[in-house]
Amino acid sequence: MARGLVRTACAAWGLGDETAETAALAMSELVNNAVNHARGHSLRVIVDRPAHDRLYLAIVDMDPSRVPMLRAPGSDDTDGRGLILVDVLADRWGYDLLGPARRPNRKRCWAEMKAAP
């Protein structure tokens, strides 16, 4: 569903298929990370265009205690490559803790990339 949302937004903004597919793949990895590593039964998906030439993708989950980190998986490992892929696809990525500064209650993992027509 998140990939479809990204593709629909990119089409509405007149962005090219390559941009839409790259963004959909990055979003898929952000969602997969949240589903596999965060607790809770819901996610918030964000697709935005903060500037004419930029796309912003984000997932908000309810687990601020588990922050995303790049890993160095072995050749036989079956997981651990999602953020490596996001790192390659996006111009920059990161996370923000949300809620009260002393006791955050959510986390937003995001990626920003070029938006080409």
Phi and psi restraints in degrees (range 20) as a CNS / XPLOR table:
assign (resid 1 and name C) (resid 2 and name N)
       (resid 2 and name CA) (resid 2 and name C) 1.0 -65.8 20.0 2
assign (resid 2 and name N) (resid 2 and name CA)
       (resid 2 and name C) (resid 3 and name N) 1.0 -40.0 20.0 2
assign (resid 2 and name C) (resid 3 and name N)
       (resid 3 and name CA) (resid 3 and name C) 1.0 -62.3 20.0 2
assign (resid 3 and name N) (resid 3 and name CA)
       (resid 3 and name C) (resid 4 and name N) 1.0 -41.2 20.0 2
assign (resid 3 and name C) (resid 4 and name N)
       (resid 4 and name CA) (resid 4 and name C) 1.0 -63.1 20.0 2
assign (resid 4 and name N) (resid 4 and name CA)
       (resid 4 and name C) (resid 5 and name N) 1.0 -39.1 20.0 2
assign (resid 4 and name C) (resid 5 and name N)
       (resid 5 and name CA) (resid 5 and name C) 1.0 -61.9 20.0 2
assign (resid 5 and name N) (resid 5 and name CA)
       (resid 5 and name C) (resid 6 and name N) 1.0 -43.3 20.0 2
assign (resid 5 and name C) (resid 6 and name N)
       (resid 6 and name CA) (resid 6 and name C) 1.0 -62.8 20.0 2
assign (resid 6 and name N) (resid 6 and name CA)
       (resid 6 and name C) (resid 7 and name N) 1.0 -46.1 20.0 2
assign (resid 6 and name C) (resid 7 and name N)
       (resid 7 and name CA) (resid 7 and name C) 1.0 -62.6 20.0 2
assign (resid 7 and name N) (resid 7 and name CA)
       (resid 7 and name C) (resid 8 and name N) 1.0 -41.1 20.0 2
assign (resid 7 and name C) (resid 8 and name N)
       (resid 8 and name CA) (resid 8 and name C) 1.0 -64.6 20.0 2
assign (resid 8 and name N) (resid 8 and name CA)
       (resid 8 and name C) (resid 9 and name N) 1.0 -44.1 20.0 2
assign (resid 8 and name C) (resid 9 and name N)
       (resid 9 and name CA) (resid 9 and name C) 1.0 -62.8 20.0 2
assign (resid 9 and name N) (resid 9 and name CA)
       (resid 9 and name C) (resid 10 and name N) 1.0 -44.7 20.0 2
assign (resid 9 and name C) (resid 10 and name N)
       (resid 10 and name CA) (resid 10 and name C) 1.0 -62.2 20.0 2
assign (resid 10 and name N) (resid 10 and name CA)
       (resid 10 and name C) (resid 11 and name N) 1.0 -40.8 20.0 2
assign (resid 10 and name C) (resid 11 and name N)
       (resid 11 and name CA) (resid 11 and name C) 1.0 -64.3 20.0 2
assign (resid 11 and name N) (resid 11 and name CA)
       (resid 11 and name C) (resid 12 and name N) 1.0 -43.0 20.0 2
assign (resid 11 and name C) (resid 12 and name N)
       (resid 12 and name CA) (resid 12 and name C) 1.0 -63.1 20.0 2
assign (resid 12 and name N) (resid 12 and name CA)
       (resid 12 and name C) (resid 13 and name N) 1.0 -32.7 20.0 2
assign (resid 12 and name C) (resid 13 and name N)
       (resid 13 and name CA) (resid 13 and name C) 1.0 -86.7 20.0 2
assign (resid 13 and name N) (resid 13 and name CA)
       (resid 13 and name C) (resid 14 and name N) 1.0 0.2 20.0 2
assign (resid 13 and name C) (resid 14 and name N)
       (resid 14 and name CA) (resid 14 and name C) 1.0 73.2 20.0 2
assign (resid 14 and name N) (resid 14 and name CA)
       (resid 14 and name C) (resid 15 and name N) 1.0 25.8 20.0 2
assign (resid 14 and name C) (resid 15 and name N)
       (resid 15 and name CA) (resid 15 and name C) 1.0 -85.4 20.0 2
assign (resid 15 and name N) (resid 15 and name CA)
       (resid 15 and name C) (resid 16 and name N) 1.0 153.1 20.0 2
assign (resid 15 and name C) (resid 16 and name N)
       (resid 16 and name CA) (resid 16 and name C) 1.0 -71.2 20.0 2
assign (resid 16 and name N) (resid 16 and name CA)
       (resid 16 and name C) (resid 17 and name N) 1.0 163.7 20.0 2
assign (resid 16 and name C) (resid 17 and name N)
       (resid 17 and name CA) (resid 17 and name C) 1.0 -61.1 20.0 2
assign (resid 17 and name N) (resid 17 and name CA)
       (resid 17 and name C) (resid 18 and name N) 1.0 -37.7 20.0 2
assign (resid 17 and name C) (resid 18 and name N)
       (resid 18 and name CA) (resid 18 and name C) 1.0 -64.4 20.0 2
assign (resid 18 and name N) (resid 18 and name CA)
       (resid 18 and name C) (resid 19 and name N) 1.0 -42.9 20.0 2
assign (resid 18 and name C) (resid 19 and name N)
       (resid 19 and name CA) (resid 19 and name C) 1.0 -62.3 20.0 2
assign (resid 19 and name N) (resid 19 and name CA)
       (resid 19 and name C) (resid 20 and name N) 1.0 -45.1 20.0 2
assign (resid 19 and name C) (resid 20 and name N)
       (resid 20 and name CA) (resid 20 and name C) 1.0 -61.6 20.0 2
assign (resid 20 and name N) (resid 20 and name CA)
       (resid 20 and name C) (resid 21 and name N) 1.0 -43.4 20.0 2
assign (resid 20 and name C) (resid 21 and name N)
       (resid 21 and name CA) (resid 21 and name C) 1.0 -70.4 20.0 2
assign (resid 21 and name N) (resid 21 and name CA)
       (resid 21 and name C) (resid 22 and name N) 1.0 -38.9 20.0 2
assign (resid 21 and name C) (resid 22 and name N)
       (resid 22 and name CA) (resid 22 and name C) 1.0 -63.9 20.0 2
assign (resid 22 and name N) (resid 22 and name CA)
       (resid 22 and name C) (resid 23 and name N) 1.0 -45.2 20.0 2
assign (resid 22 and name C) (resid 23 and name N)
       (resid 23 and name CA) (resid 23 and name C) 1.0 -65.4 20.0 2
assign (resid 23 and name N) (resid 23 and name CA)
       (resid 23 and name C) (resid 24 and name N) 1.0 -39.8 20.0 2
assign (resid 23 and name C) (resid 24 and name N)
       (resid 24 and name CA) (resid 24 and name C) 1.0 -63.5 20.0 2
assign (resid 24 and name N) (resid 24 and name CA)
       (resid 24 and name C) (resid 25 and name N) 1.0 -39.1 20.0 2
assign (resid 24 and name C) (resid 25 and name N)
       (resid 25 and name CA) (resid 25 and name C) 1.0 -66.6 20.0 2
assign (resid 25 and name N) (resid 25 and name CA)
       (resid 25 and name C) (resid 26 and name N) 1.0 -43.5 20.0 2
assign (resid 25 and name C) (resid 26 and name N)
       (resid 26 and name CA) (resid 26 and name C) 1.0 -61.7 20.0 2
assign (resid 26 and name N) (resid 26 and name CA)
       (resid 26 and name C) (resid 27 and name N) 1.0 -43.7 20.0 2
assign (resid 26 and name C) (resid 27 and name N)
       (resid 27 and name CA) (resid 27 and name C) 1.0 -63.0 20.0 2
assign (resid 27 and name N) (resid 27 and name CA)
       (resid 27 and name C) (resid 28 and name N) 1.0 -40.5 20.0 2
assign (resid 27 and name C) (resid 28 and name N)
       (resid 28 and name CA) (resid 28 and name C) 1.0 -58.1 20.0 2
assign (resid 28 and name N) (resid 28 and name CA)
       (resid 28 and name C) (resid 29 and name N) 1.0 -41.3 20.0 2
assign (resid 28 and name C) (resid 29 and name N)
       (resid 29 and name CA) (resid 29 and name C) 1.0 -69.4 20.0 2
assign (resid 29 and name N) (resid 29 and name CA)
       (resid 29 and name C) (resid 30 and name N) 1.0 -38.0 20.0 2
assign (resid 29 and name C) (resid 30 and name N)
       (resid 30 and name CA) (resid 30 and name C) 1.0 -63.5 20.0 2
assign (resid 30 and name N) (resid 30 and name CA)
       (resid 30 and name C) (resid 31 and name N) 1.0 -43.4 20.0 2
assign (resid 30 and name C) (resid 31 and name N)
       (resid 31 and name CA) (resid 31 and name C) 1.0 -64.7 20.0 2
assign (resid 31 and name N) (resid 31 and name CA)
       (resid 31 and name C) (resid 32 and name N) 1.0 -45.7 20.0 2
assign (resid 31 and name C) (resid 32 and name N)
       (resid 32 and name CA) (resid 32 and name C) 1.0 -58.3 20.0 2
assign (resid 32 and name N) (resid 32 and name CA)
       (resid 32 and name C) (resid 33 and name N) 1.0 -42.7 20.0 2
assign (resid 32 and name C) (resid 33 and name N)
       (resid 33 and name CA) (resid 33 and name C) 1.0 -59.5 20.0 2
assign (resid 33 and name N) (resid 33 and name CA)
       (resid 33 and name C) (resid 34 and name N) 1.0 -46.9 20.0 2
assign (resid 33 and name C) (resid 34 and name N)
       (resid 34 and name CA) (resid 34 and name C) 1.0 -64.5 20.0 2
assign (resid 34 and name N) (resid 34 and name CA)
       (resid 34 and name C) (resid 35 and name N) 1.0 -43.0 20.0 2
assign (resid 34 and name C) (resid 35 and name N)
       (resid 35 and name CA) (resid 35 and name C) 1.0 -64.2 20.0 2
assign (resid 35 and name N) (resid 35 and name CA)
       (resid 35 and name C) (resid 36 and name N) 1.0 -40.6 20.0 2
assign (resid 35 and name C) (resid 36 and name N)
       (resid 36 and name CA) (resid 36 and name C) 1.0 -83.5 20.0 2
assign (resid 36 and name N) (resid 36 and name CA)
       (resid 36 and name C) (resid 37 and name N) 1.0 -23.7 20.0 2
assign (resid 36 and name C) (resid 37 and name N)
       (resid 37 and name CA) (resid 37 and name C) 1.0 -123.1 20.0 2
assign (resid 37 and name N) (resid 37 and name CA)
       (resid 37 and name C) (resid 38 and name N) 1.0 -7.6 20.0 2
assign (resid 37 and name C) (resid 38 and name N)
       (resid 38 and name CA) (resid 38 and name C) 1.0 -112.3 20.0 2
assign (resid 38 and name N) (resid 38 and name CA)
       (resid 38 and name C) (resid 39 and name N) 1.0 152.7 20.0 2
assign (resid 38 and name C) (resid 39 and name N)
       (resid 39 and name CA) (resid 39 and name C) 1.0 -90.4 20.0 2
assign (resid 39 and name N) (resid 39 and name CA)
       (resid 39 and name C) (resid 40 and name N) 1.0 166.2 20.0 2
assign (resid 39 and name C) (resid 40 and name N)
       (resid 40 and name CA) (resid 40 and name C) 1.0 108.2 20.0 2
assign (resid 40 and name N) (resid 40 and name CA)
       (resid 40 and name C) (resid 41 and name N) 1.0 164.3 20.0 2
assign (resid 40 and name C) (resid 41 and name N)
       (resid 41 and name CA) (resid 41 and name C) 1.0 -111.3 20.0 2
assign (resid 41 and name N) (resid 41 and name CA)
       (resid 41 and name C) (resid 42 and name N) 1.0 6.8 20.0 2
assign (resid 41 and name C) (resid 42 and name N)
       (resid 42 and name CA) (resid 42 and name C) 1.0 -142.8 20.0 2
assign (resid 42 and name N) (resid 42 and name CA)
       (resid 42 and name C) (resid 43 and name N) 1.0 154.9 20.0 2
assign (resid 42 and name C) (resid 43 and name N)
       (resid 43 and name CA) (resid 43 and name C) 1.0 -133.1 20.0 2
assign (resid 43 and name N) (resid 43 and name CA)
       (resid 43 and name C) (resid 44 and name N) 1.0 151.6 20.0 2
assign (resid 43 and name C) (resid 44 and name N)
       (resid 44 and name CA) (resid 44 and name C) 1.0 -108.4 20.0 2
assign (resid 44 and name N) (resid 44 and name CA)
       (resid 44 and name C) (resid 45 and name N) 1.0 127.2 20.0 2
assign (resid 44 and name C) (resid 45 and name N)
       (resid 45 and name CA) (resid 45 and name C) 1.0 -104.4 20.0 2
assign (resid 45 and name N) (resid 45 and name CA)
       (resid 45 and name C) (resid 46 and name N) 1.0 130.9 20.0 2
assign (resid 45 and name C) (resid 46 and name N)
       (resid 46 and name CA) (resid 46 and name C) 1.0 -124.4 20.0 2
assign (resid 46 and name N) (resid 46 and name CA)
       (resid 46 and name C) (resid 47 and name N) 1.0 127.6 20.0 2
assign (resid 46 and name C) (resid 47 and name N)
       (resid 47 and name CA) (resid 47 and name C) 1.0 -127.8 20.0 2
assign (resid 47 and name N) (resid 47 and name CA)
       (resid 47 and name C) (resid 48 and name N) 1.0 120.0 20.0 2
assign (resid 47 and name C) (resid 48 and name N)
       (resid 48 and name CA) (resid 48 and name C) 1.0 -139.0 20.0 2
assign (resid 48 and name N) (resid 48 and name CA)
       (resid 48 and name C) (resid 49 and name N) 1.0 162.1 20.0 2
assign (resid 48 and name C) (resid 49 and name N)
       (resid 49 and name CA) (resid 49 and name C) 1.0 -127.7 20.0 2
assign (resid 49 and name N) (resid 49 and name CA)
       (resid 49 and name C) (resid 50 and name N) 1.0 84.9 20.0 2
assign (resid 49 and name C) (resid 50 and name N)
       (resid 50 and name CA) (resid 50 and name C) 1.0 -68.5 20.0 2
assign (resid 50 and name N) (resid 50 and name CA)
       (resid 50 and name C) (resid 51 and name N) 1.0 -18.0 20.0 2
assign (resid 50 and name C) (resid 51 and name N)
       (resid 51 and name CA) (resid 51 and name C) 1.0 -149.5 20.0 2
assign (resid 51 and name N) (resid 51 and name CA)
       (resid 51 and name C) (resid 52 and name N) 1.0 163.6 20.0 2
assign (resid 51 and name C) (resid 52 and name N)
       (resid 52 and name CA) (resid 52 and name C) 1.0 -55.0 20.0 2
assign (resid 52 and name N) (resid 52 and name CA)
       (resid 52 and name C) (resid 53 and name N) 1.0 -34.0 20.0 2
assign (resid 52 and name C) (resid 53 and name N)
       (resid 53 and name CA) (resid 53 and name C) 1.0 -109.3 20.0 2
assign (resid 53 and name N) (resid 53 and name CA)
       (resid 53 and name C) (resid 54 and name N) 1.0 19.2 20.0 2
assign (resid 53 and name C) (resid 54 and name N)
       (resid 54 and name CA) (resid 54 and name C) 1.0 -131.7 20.0 2
assign (resid 54 and name N) (resid 54 and name CA)
       (resid 54 and name C) (resid 55 and name N) 1.0 144.3 20.0 2
assign (resid 54 and name C) (resid 55 and name N)
       (resid 55 and name CA) (resid 55 and name C) 1.0 -118.3 20.0 2
assign (resid 55 and name N) (resid 55 and name CA)
       (resid 55 and name C) (resid 56 and name N) 1.0 141.5 20.0 2
assign (resid 55 and name C) (resid 56 and name N)
       (resid 56 and name CA) (resid 56 and name C) 1.0 -124.7 20.0 2
assign (resid 56 and name N) (resid 56 and name CA)
       (resid 56 and name C) (resid 57 and name N) 1.0 123.2 20.0 2
assign (resid 56 and name C) (resid 57 and name N)
       (resid 57 and name CA) (resid 57 and name C) 1.0 -119.6 20.0 2
assign (resid 57 and name N) (resid 57 and name CA)
       (resid 57 and name C) (resid 58 and name N) 1.0 138.1 20.0 2
assign (resid 57 and name C) (resid 58 and name N)
       (resid 58 and name CA) (resid 58 and name C) 1.0 -152.2 20.0 2
assign (resid 58 and name N) (resid 58 and name CA)
       (resid 58 and name C) (resid 59 and name N) 1.0 155.0 20.0 2
assign (resid 58 and name C) (resid 59 and name N)
       (resid 59 and name CA) (resid 59 and name C) 1.0 -128.2 20.0 2
assign (resid 59 and name N) (resid 59 and name CA)
       (resid 59 and name C) (resid 60 and name N) 1.0 131.0 20.0 2
assign (resid 59 and name C) (resid 60 and name N)
       (resid 60 and name CA) (resid 60 and name C) 1.0 -109.5 20.0 2
assign (resid 60 and name N) (resid 60 and name CA)
       (resid 60 and name C) (resid 61 and name N) 1.0 126.9 20.0 2
assign (resid 60 and name C) (resid 61 and name N)
       (resid 61 and name CA) (resid 61 and name C) 1.0 -124.9 20.0 2
assign (resid 61 and name N) (resid 61 and name CA)
       (resid 61 and name C) (resid 62 and name N) 1.0 175.7 20.0 2
assign (resid 61 and name C) (resid 62 and name N)
       (resid 62 and name CA) (resid 62 and name C) 1.0 -101.2 20.0 2
assign (resid 62 and name N) (resid 62 and name CA)
       (resid 62 and name C) (resid 63 and name N) 1.0 24.4 20.0 2
assign (resid 62 and name C) (resid 63 and name N)
       (resid 63 and name CA) (resid 63 and name C) 1.0 -128.6 20.0 2
assign (resid 63 and name N) (resid 63 and name CA)
       (resid 63 and name C) (resid 64 and name N) 1.0 81.9 20.0 2
assign (resid 63 and name C) (resid 64 and name N)
       (resid 64 and name CA) (resid 64 and name C) 1.0 -72.0 20.0 2
assign (resid 64 and name N) (resid 64 and name CA)
       (resid 64 and name C) (resid 65 and name N) 1.0 -9.7 20.0 2
assign (resid 64 and name C) (resid 65 and name N)
       (resid 65 and name CA) (resid 65 and name C) 1.0 -79.7 20.0 2
assign (resid 65 and name N) (resid 65 and name CA)
       (resid 65 and name C) (resid 66 and name N) 1.0 -18.3 20.0 2
assign (resid 65 and name C) (resid 66 and name N)
       (resid 66 and name CA) (resid 66 and name C) 1.0 -114.7 20.0 2
assign (resid 66 and name N) (resid 66 and name CA)
       (resid 66 and name C) (resid 67 and name N) 1.0 98.3 20.0 2
assign (resid 66 and name C) (resid 67 and name N)
       (resid 67 and name CA) (resid 67 and name C) 1.0 -92.4 20.0 2
assign (resid 67 and name N) (resid 67 and name CA)
       (resid 67 and name C) (resid 68 and name N) 1.0 150.5 20.0 2
assign (resid 67 and name C) (resid 68 and name N)
       (resid 68 and name CA) (resid 68 and name C) 1.0 -71.4 20.0 2
assign (resid 68 and name N) (resid 68 and name CA)
       (resid 68 and name C) (resid 69 and name N) 1.0 140.2 20.0 2
assign (resid 68 and name C) (resid 69 and name N)
       (resid 69 and name CA) (resid 69 and name C) 1.0 -142.1 20.0 2
assign (resid 69 and name N) (resid 69 and name CA)
       (resid 69 and name C) (resid 70 and name N) 1.0 138.3 20.0 2
assign (resid 69 and name C) (resid 70 and name N)
       (resid 70 and name CA) (resid 70 and name C) 1.0 -64.5 20.0 2
assign (resid 70 and name N) (resid 70 and name CA)
       (resid 70 and name C) (resid 71 and name N) 1.0 137.3 20.0 2
assign (resid 70 and name C) (resid 71 and name N)
       (resid 71 and name CA) (resid 71 and name C) 1.0 -116.0 20.0 2
assign (resid 71 and name N) (resid 71 and name CA)
       (resid 71 and name C) (resid 72 and name N) 1.0 168.5 20.0 2
assign (resid 71 and name C) (resid 72 and name N)
       (resid 72 and name CA) (resid 72 and name C) 1.0 -120.2 20.0 2
assign (resid 72 and name N) (resid 72 and name CA)
       (resid 72 and name C) (resid 73 and name N) 1.0 80.6 20.0 2
assign (resid 72 and name C) (resid 73 and name N)
       (resid 73 and name CA) (resid 73 and name C) 1.0 -69.2 20.0 2
assign (resid 73 and name N) (resid 73 and name CA)
       (resid 73 and name C) (resid 74 and name N) 1.0 149.5 20.0 2
assign (resid 73 and name C) (resid 74 and name N)
       (resid 74 and name CA) (resid 74 and name C) 1.0 -75.0 20.0 2
assign (resid 74 and name N) (resid 74 and name CA)
       (resid 74 and name C) (resid 75 and name N) 1.0 165.8 20.0 2
assign (resid 74 and name C) (resid 75 and name N)
       (resid 75 and name CA) (resid 75 and name C) 1.0 -63.9 20.0 2
assign (resid 75 and name N) (resid 75 and name CA)
       (resid 75 and name C) (resid 76 and name N) 1.0 -23.5 20.0 2
assign (resid 75 and name C) (resid 76 and name N)
       (resid 76 and name CA) (resid 76 and name C) 1.0 -94.9 20.0 2
assign (resid 76 and name N) (resid 76 and name CA)
       (resid 76 and name C) (resid 77 and name N) 1.0 -6.2 20.0 2
assign (resid 76 and name C) (resid 77 and name N)
       (resid 77 and name CA) (resid 77 and name C) 1.0 -69.6 20.0 2
assign (resid 77 and name N) (resid 77 and name CA)
       (resid 77 and name C) (resid 78 and name N) 1.0 142.4 20.0 2
assign (resid 77 and name C) (resid 78 and name N)
       (resid 78 and name CA) (resid 78 and name C) 1.0 -96.5 20.0 2
assign (resid 78 and name N) (resid 78 and name CA)
       (resid 78 and name C) (resid 79 and name N) 1.0 -3.9 20.0 2
assign (resid 78 and name C) (resid 79 and name N)
       (resid 79 and name CA) (resid 79 and name C) 1.0 -145.1 20.0 2
assign (resid 79 and name N) (resid 79 and name CA)
       (resid 79 and name C) (resid 80 and name N) 1.0 -178.7 20.0 2
assign (resid 79 and name C) (resid 80 and name N)
       (resid 80 and name CA) (resid 80 and name C) 1.0 99.5 20.0 2
assign (resid 80 and name N) (resid 80 and name CA)
       (resid 80 and name C) (resid 81 and name N) 1.0 9.4 20.0 2
assign (resid 80 and name C) (resid 81 and name N)
       (resid 81 and name CA) (resid 81 and name C) 1.0 -109.0 20.0 2
assign (resid 81 and name N) (resid 81 and name CA)
       (resid 81 and name C) (resid 82 and name N) 1.0 -4.0 20.0 2
assign (resid 81 and name C) (resid 82 and name N)
       (resid 82 and name CA) (resid 82 and name C) 1.0 -58.9 20.0 2
assign (resid 82 and name N) (resid 82 and name CA)
       (resid 82 and name C) (resid 83 and name N) 1.0 -50.4 20.0 2
assign (resid 82 and name C) (resid 83 and name N)
       (resid 83 and name CA) (resid 83 and name C) 1.0 -71.8 20.0 2
assign (resid 83 and name N) (resid 83 and name CA)
       (resid 83 and name C) (resid 84 and name N) 1.0 -25.3 20.0 2
assign (resid 83 and name C) (resid 84 and name N)
       (resid 84 and name CA) (resid 84 and name C) 1.0 -63.4 20.0 2
assign (resid 84 and name N) (resid 84 and name CA)
       (resid 84 and name C) (resid 85 and name N) 1.0 -42.5 20.0 2
assign (resid 84 and name C) (resid 85 and name N)
       (resid 85 and name CA) (resid 85 and name C) 1.0 -64.9 20.0 2
assign (resid 85 and name N) (resid 85 and name CA)
       (resid 85 and name C) (resid 86 and name N) 1.0 -45.1 20.0 2
assign (resid 85 and name C) (resid 86 and name N)
       (resid 86 and name CA) (resid 86 and name C) 1.0 -59.1 20.0 2
assign (resid 86 and name N) (resid 86 and name CA)
       (resid 86 and name C) (resid 87 and name N) 1.0 -41.2 20.0 2
assign (resid 86 and name C) (resid 87 and name N)
       (resid 87 and name CA) (resid 87 and name C) 1.0 -61.2 20.0 2
assign (resid 87 and name N) (resid 87 and name CA)
       (resid 87 and name C) (resid 88 and name N) 1.0 -36.1 20.0 2
assign (resid 87 and name C) (resid 88 and name N)
       (resid 88 and name CA) (resid 88 and name C) 1.0 -75.3 20.0 2
assign (resid 88 and name N) (resid 88 and name CA)
       (resid 88 and name C) (resid 89 and name N) 1.0 -41.5 20.0 2
assign (resid 88 and name C) (resid 89 and name N)
       (resid 89 and name CA) (resid 89 and name C) 1.0 -76.7 20.0 2
assign (resid 89 and name N) (resid 89 and name CA)
       (resid 89 and name C) (resid 90 and name N) 1.0 -34.1 20.0 2
assign (resid 89 and name C) (resid 90 and name N)
       (resid 90 and name CA) (resid 90 and name C) 1.0 -96.4 20.0 2
assign (resid 90 and name N) (resid 90 and name CA)
       (resid 90 and name C) (resid 91 and name N) 1.0 154.4 20.0 2
assign (resid 90 and name C) (resid 91 and name N)
       (resid 91 and name CA) (resid 91 and name C) 1.0 -74.3 20.0 2
assign (resid 91 and name N) (resid 91 and name CA)
       (resid 91 and name C) (resid 92 and name N) 1.0 -32.3 20.0 2
assign (resid 91 and name C) (resid 92 and name N)
       (resid 92 and name CA) (resid 92 and name C) 1.0 -159.6 20.0 2
assign (resid 92 and name N) (resid 92 and name CA)
       (resid 92 and name C) (resid 93 and name N) 1.0 157.0 20.0 2
assign (resid 92 and name C) (resid 93 and name N)
       (resid 93 and name CA) (resid 93 and name C) 1.0 -153.1 20.0 2
assign (resid 93 and name N) (resid 93 and name CA)
       (resid 93 and name C) (resid 94 and name N) 1.0 165.0 20.0 2
assign (resid 93 and name C) (resid 94 and name N)
       (resid 94 and name CA) (resid 94 and name C) 1.0 178.6 20.0 2
assign (resid 94 and name N) (resid 94 and name CA)
       (resid 94 and name C) (resid 95 and name N) 1.0 -159.9 20.0 2
assign (resid 94 and name C) (resid 95 and name N)
       (resid 95 and name CA) (resid 95 and name C) 1.0 -148.7 20.0 2
assign (resid 95 and name N) (resid 95 and name CA)
       (resid 95 and name C) (resid 96 and name N) 1.0 156.7 20.0 2
assign (resid 95 and name C) (resid 96 and name N)
       (resid 96 and name CA) (resid 96 and name C) 1.0 -132.0 20.0 2
assign (resid 96 and name N) (resid 96 and name CA)
       (resid 96 and name C) (resid 97 and name N) 1.0 137.1 20.0 2
assign (resid 96 and name C) (resid 97 and name N)
       (resid 97 and name CA) (resid 97 and name C) 1.0 -85.9 20.0 2
assign (resid 97 and name N) (resid 97 and name CA)
       (resid 97 and name C) (resid 98 and name N) 1.0 137.0 20.0 2
assign (resid 97 and name C) (resid 98 and name N)
       (resid 98 and name CA) (resid 98 and name C) 1.0 -118.9 20.0 2
assign (resid 98 and name N) (resid 98 and name CA)
       (resid 98 and name C) (resid 99 and name N) 1.0 152.7 20.0 2
assign (resid 98 and name C) (resid 99 and name N)
       (resid 99 and name CA) (resid 99 and name C) 1.0 108.0 20.0 2
assign (resid 99 and name N) (resid 99 and name CA)
       (resid 99 and name C) (resid 100 and name N) 1.0 -166.5 20.0 2
assign (resid 99 and name C) (resid 100 and name N)
       (resid 100 and name CA) (resid 100 and name C) 1.0 -58.5 20.0 2
assign (resid 100 and name N) (resid 100 and name CA)
       (resid 100 and name C) (resid 101 and name N) 1.0 139.0 20.0 2
assign (resid 100 and name C) (resid 101 and name N)
       (resid 101 and name CA) (resid 101 and name C) 1.0 -56.6 20.0 2
assign (resid 101 and name N) (resid 101 and name CA)
       (resid 101 and name C) (resid 102 and name N) 1.0 -36.9 20.0 2
assign (resid 101 and name C) (resid 102 and name N)
       (resid 102 and name CA) (resid 102 and name C) 1.0 -81.3 20.0 2
assign (resid 102 and name N) (resid 102 and name CA)
       (resid 102 and name C) (resid 103 and name N) 1.0 -22.3 20.0 2
assign (resid 102 and name C) (resid 103 and name N)
       (resid 103 and name CA) (resid 103 and name C) 1.0 -144.6 20.0 2
assign (resid 103 and name N) (resid 103 and name CA)
       (resid 103 and name C) (resid 104 and name N) 1.0 72.6 20.0 2
assign (resid 103 and name C) (resid 104 and name N)
       (resid 104 and name CA) (resid 104 and name C) 1.0 -58.8 20.0 2
assign (resid 104 and name N) (resid 104 and name CA)
       (resid 104 and name C) (resid 105 and name N) 1.0 146.8 20.0 2
assign (resid 104 and name C) (resid 105 and name N)
       (resid 105 and name CA) (resid 105 and name C) 1.0 -122.5 20.0 2
assign (resid 105 and name N) (resid 105 and name CA)
       (resid 105 and name C) (resid 106 and name N) 1.0 2.0 20.0 2
assign (resid 105 and name C) (resid 106 and name N)
       (resid 106 and name CA) (resid 106 and name C) 1.0 -149.3 20.0 2
assign (resid 106 and name N) (resid 106 and name CA)
       (resid 106 and name C) (resid 107 and name N) 1.0 170.1 20.0 2
assign (resid 106 and name C) (resid 107 and name N)
       (resid 107 and name CA) (resid 107 and name C) 1.0 -141.1 20.0 2
assign (resid 107 and name N) (resid 107 and name CA)
       (resid 107 and name C) (resid 108 and name N) 1.0 138.4 20.0 2
assign (resid 107 and name C) (resid 108 and name N)
       (resid 108 and name CA) (resid 108 and name C) 1.0 -114.1 20.0 2
assign (resid 108 and name N) (resid 108 and name CA)
       (resid 108 and name C) (resid 109 and name N) 1.0 117.6 20.0 2
assign (resid 108 and name C) (resid 109 and name N)
       (resid 109 and name CA) (resid 109 and name C) 1.0 -100.8 20.0 2
assign (resid 109 and name N) (resid 109 and name CA)
       (resid 109 and name C) (resid 110 and name N) 1.0 130.5 20.0 2
assign (resid 109 and name C) (resid 110 and name N)
       (resid 110 and name CA) (resid 110 and name C) 1.0 -136.9 20.0 2
assign (resid 110 and name N) (resid 110 and name CA)
       (resid 110 and name C) (resid 111 and name N) 1.0 161.2 20.0 2
assign (resid 110 and name C) (resid 111 and name N)
       (resid 111 and name CA) (resid 111 and name C) 1.0 -142.6 20.0 2
assign (resid 111 and name N) (resid 111 and name CA)
       (resid 111 and name C) (resid 112 and name N) 1.0 142.2 20.0 2
assign (resid 111 and name C) (resid 112 and name N)
       (resid 112 and name CA) (resid 112 and name C) 1.0 -124.9 20.0 2
assign (resid 112 and name N) (resid 112 and name CA)
       (resid 112 and name C) (resid 113 and name N) 1.0 138.0 20.0 2
assign (resid 112 and name C) (resid 113 and name N)
       (resid 113 and name CA) (resid 113 and name C) 1.0 -147.2 20.0 2
assign (resid 113 and name N) (resid 113 and name CA)
       (resid 113 and name C) (resid 114 and name N) 1.0 168.4 20.0 2
assign (resid 113 and name C) (resid 114 and name N)
       (resid 114 and name CA) (resid 114 and name C) 1.0 -68.0 20.0 2
assign (resid 114 and name N) (resid 114 and name CA)
       (resid 114 and name C) (resid 115 and name N) 1.0 146.0 20.0 2
assign (resid 114 and name C) (resid 115 and name N)
       (resid 115 and name CA) (resid 115 and name C) 1.0 -115.1 20.0 2
assign (resid 115 and name N) (resid 115 and name CA)
       (resid 115 and name C) (resid 116 and name N) 1.0 103.8 20.0 2
assign (resid 115 and name C) (resid 116 and name N)
       (resid 116 and name CA) (resid 116 and name C) 1.0 -106.0 20.0 2
assign (resid 116 and name N) (resid 116 and name CA)
       (resid 116 and name C) (resid 117 and name N) 1.0 136.9 20.0 2
